[in-house]
Amino acid sequence: MKTIIREEAKKIRDAIPMRTRKEKEKKILSYLKTLPLGKHVFIYKSMRSEVSTEEIIEWLLHSGAAVYLPRIDASDNSMQPHIFNPGDPLERSSFGMEEPVNEPLFELSLLSCVIIPLLAFDPQLQRLGYGGGFYDRFLPRTPEALRIGIAFSEQMVDRLEPLETDIPLDYIVTDSGIHSLI
């Protein structure tokens, strides 16, 4: 079932016209700016038709936040945050992500917020990712960090059936607003 939802969500996301996508991304950024992200933000570098994180990262850096990008360790399927500054070298992983090559952050308790990609989400703030489980393994290691998913409003589904290992988010920010259970 999740495989079908993933494929459908990718098609829906891919079909959003570029001009519409840019307008939606501006709205997502404006909503994100209203949340208490803190000063140590872990965020992904967008790829394919994901919500672009380029302007979000620029805004975070301009506002004085430390920005961390993920690096996947294929040997144990773990993910570590690495500090990112403009101009830092990045390399393309086997997953197609641009990853930092510098030293990882070992003090995960420093992270104030984790911004998470997703393919689909439901009103209960359950997310459907790409199926690798990287964030489901990472999030328990950062229990104090705010957990925020970003997506286009078209990615919302009626209901996802969570597994025991699935972790709901604190917020999901879309172009239509901020979704929360609070």
N, C-alpha and C positions, 0 to 999 in steps of 0.2 A: 504493500500500500504506500509506504513512504517513497519508494522508487517512483511510483506513478505521480505522486504529489511533487516530487523534486523535478521531474521532467516537465510537468505542466507549469510549475512555477518558473522554471528557466525560460520556457517559451513566452510566458506572459511578460516577464521582465525584459527579455530580448526584444519584444515587440513595441516597447515604449519608444516613440520617436525621439530623436536626439534633442530637438528643441524643447519638447515637453519634459524630457529627463532633466535638462539643465534648470528649468523652472522649478521642478519638484525638488532638486538637490538644494537650491537656494532656500526653499521653505524648510527643508530638513535641517539645514545649518541654522536657520533663524530659531527653530524650536530647540535645537541642541544648546544654543547660547543661553537659554533660560534655565537650564538644569545645573545643579551643583557638581560639576565634573571634578573639581579639585585641581591639584597641581602636578599630578603624575598620572598621565592618561595612556593606557595601552590601547592601540587602535591598529587595525589592519591597513595595508596598502591595497586599495581596490584593484580589481581586475575584471576583465570581460564586462558584463552588463550590471555589475554591482553598483550600488550607490557610490558615486565617486567620493573618495575621502581626501582628495588633494586639497580642496579649499578648507576642509575641516582641520586637516593637519596644519595648514598655513595659519589659520585662525588660532589654533591652540598654541603654536610656537610664538606667534605675535602677542598673545595674551600672557606669555611667560610660563606656560606649562611645559613640563618635561614630557616629551612624546616618546613612546616605546612602540616598536614594531615586532611582530612575531617572527621567530625562526623555528622551523620544524626540525626535530631530530628524528630522522627516519629509523634509527637503530632501535628506538623504544617508543616511537609515535608520540613523543612529548613535544611541548611547545614552550619556548622561553621568550620573555620580552627582552629586547635590546634597545638601548637608547638610540634615538634618531635625531640627527641635526641635518639641515639642508647641506647637500654636498657630500654627505657620508656615502661611501661605496655600498652598493646593493648588488646582489647576485640573484639570478632567476633560479628558483628551486624546481624540482621535478614536478611540483604541483602547478607551476606557472606563476607563483607569487614572487615578488621582489622582496628579498630578505636582507637584513643587515648582516655584516660580517664581523662587527666588533664584539666585545665581551658582553655576555648576558647580565641582566639585573638579577642578583641573587637574593636581595631583600624584597621579596614579593609583597611584604606588608606595606611597602612604600606606595604601591599602586592605589590610587583613589578611585579610578574608574576603568572599566574595560568596555570598549565599544566593539560590538560583535557583528559580523556579517551573518546573513541568513537568507534562505531561499523562500521560506514561508513562515507565517506565525499565526497564532489564533488569539481570540479575545482574552484567554487566560495567561497570555504572555509566554506561552510555550513557543519555542523556535524549532524550525527544521533547518539543519545545516546541510553540509555536503555529504555527510555520512562518515567522516573520518573520526569523529568523537574528540577532536583536539580541544575544543572549548569545554566540552563536558568533563574532560580530565583536568583541564587547567583551572576552571572556575572554583572548585573546592579548595584550591591552593591560595585563593585570594578572597576569603569570606567577607572581608570588610569593604571590598571595592564595590562601587556602584556598577550594576550590570545593565548595559544599554544596547539594544539591538537597533540597527537602522535599516530601513527598507522603504520601498515604494508602497503606497497604499494598496496597489493591485496585488500585492503579495499576501494579503490577509486571506485566510481560509476560515471556514466555520469552526472546525475543531481538528486538533492534532491529538493523536493518542500517544501520550508521553511514555517513555520507558522509565524504569527506576533510575537510570543514570542521567536522564534529561533534567536540566536545571532551568527553571523558569527565570525570566529576566525581571529586573525592577521596572524598566521602561522599554517601550519600543517606540522609536521616533520615526514618523513617516511624514510625507508631504501634507497629510490631512490633520496632523496634530501629534500630541504625545499620548500614548496609550499606557495606562498604569492600572493597578488594582487598588491603589490607595484612594 
